Amino acid sequence: MSNPCREEIDEFRNCLQRTDYKVERCGAQDRKKERCLERWREKNRIETVKHDTAVVRPPPECRALACAIEGCMKKFNFDLDKCQYAVDEFKSCVEKHNKSARAETQP
């Protein structure tokens, strides 16, 4: 799926521009966008781990791959299909390093 939630993201962005970037005035559009993104993450088995209100960062060994995804998405105008290889590499890296971290903390 290329450009996931593009319509919802555009609606939210347009609302922000109309309201001089007052996020509180675009709550409905923001919730719609977040619901769409959550469905997309579930469909693609992409986990987000939250601790309080902050998203937990990927392992240090995988951060360069996260940047590669960002660069690829910008290069290909957010066409996920063209960047799937980078997403797959990142997911593999995170799984590998999270398993290592869990194994080190097990008694």
matplotlib code that plots the C-alpha trace (Angstrom):
import matplotlib.pyplot as plt

x = [0.0, 1.6, 1.0, -1.0, -3.6, -2.7, -6.3, -6.5, -3.0, -3.8, -7.1, -5.1, -2.4, -5.0, -6.8, -3.5, -2.8, -6.3, -6.0, -2.5, -1.2, -3.4, -3.5, -6.4, -8.7, -8.0, -8.8, -11.3, -8.9, -6.0, -8.1, -9.2, -5.6, -4.3, -7.1, -6.1, -2.4, -3.2, -5.2, -2.3, 0.2, -1.9, -2.4, 1.4, 2.3, 4.2, 4.4, 4.7, 5.8, 4.7, 5.9, 3.8, 3.5, 6.8, 7.5, 10.4, 13.4, 14.7, 17.9, 21.0, 22.2, 19.0, 18.8, 20.7, 18.1, 15.3, 17.0, 17.3, 13.5, 12.9, 15.3, 13.8, 10.2, 11.2, 13.0, 10.0, 7.3, 6.2, 5.5, 5.9, 6.1, 9.4, 10.8, 9.5, 13.0, 14.2, 11.2, 11.9, 15.6, 14.7, 12.1, 14.6, 17.2, 14.8, 13.6, 17.2, 18.4, 15.2, 15.7, 19.3, 18.3, 15.6, 18.1, 20.6, 18.0, 16.6, 17.8]
y = [0.0, 3.3, 6.5, 5.0, 7.3, 10.0, 11.5, 11.6, 13.1, 15.8, 16.6, 17.1, 19.1, 21.4, 21.9, 22.9, 25.4, 26.9, 27.3, 28.7, 25.4, 25.3, 21.5, 21.7, 23.0, 20.0, 17.2, 15.4, 15.3, 14.2, 11.3, 10.2, 10.2, 8.3, 5.7, 5.2, 4.9, 2.4, 0.2, 0.4, -0.6, -3.5, -4.7, -4.5, -5.9, -2.8, -2.5, 0.8, 0.5, 3.3, 4.2, 6.9, 9.3, 8.8, 6.3, 4.0, 4.5, 1.6, -0.1, 1.9, -0.7, 0.0, 3.7, 4.1, 1.8, 4.0, 7.0, 5.0, 4.5, 8.2, 9.0, 6.5, 7.7, 11.3, 10.2, 8.3, 10.7, 8.4, 5.4, 2.6, -0.1, 1.4, 1.4, -1.9, -3.4, -0.8, -1.4, -5.2, -4.6, -2.4, -4.8, -7.6, -5.6, -4.6, -8.2, -9.4, -6.8, -7.0, -10.8, -10.2, -7.7, -10.0, -12.9, -10.8, -9.9, -13.4, -15.2]
z = [0.0, -1.0, 0.9, 3.8, 5.3, 2.8, 2.7, 6.6, 6.9, 4.2, 6.1, 9.3, 7.6, 5.9, 9.2, 10.8, 8.1, 8.3, 12.1, 12.2, 13.5, 16.6, 17.1, 19.6, 16.9, 14.7, 17.2, 15.0, 12.0, 14.3, 15.8, 12.3, 11.1, 14.2, 13.8, 10.2, 11.1, 13.9, 11.5, 9.0, 11.7, 12.8, 9.2, 8.6, 12.0, 13.0, 16.8, 18.7, 22.2, 24.5, 27.9, 29.4, 26.5, 24.8, 22.1, 23.0, 20.7, 18.6, 19.7, 18.9, 16.4, 14.4, 14.4, 11.1, 9.5, 10.8, 9.2, 5.9, 6.0, 6.4, 3.6, 1.3, 2.0, 1.2, -1.9, -3.2, -2.0, 0.8, -1.5, 1.0, -1.7, -2.9, 0.7, 1.9, 1.8, 4.3, 6.6, 6.5, 7.4, 10.2, 11.6, 11.4, 13.3, 16.0, 16.5, 16.7, 19.2, 21.3, 21.6, 22.6, 25.2, 26.7, 26.8, 28.7, 31.3, 31.8, 35.0]

ax = plt.figure().add_subplot(projection="3d")
ax.plot(x, y, z, "-o")
ax.set_aspect("equal")
plt.show()
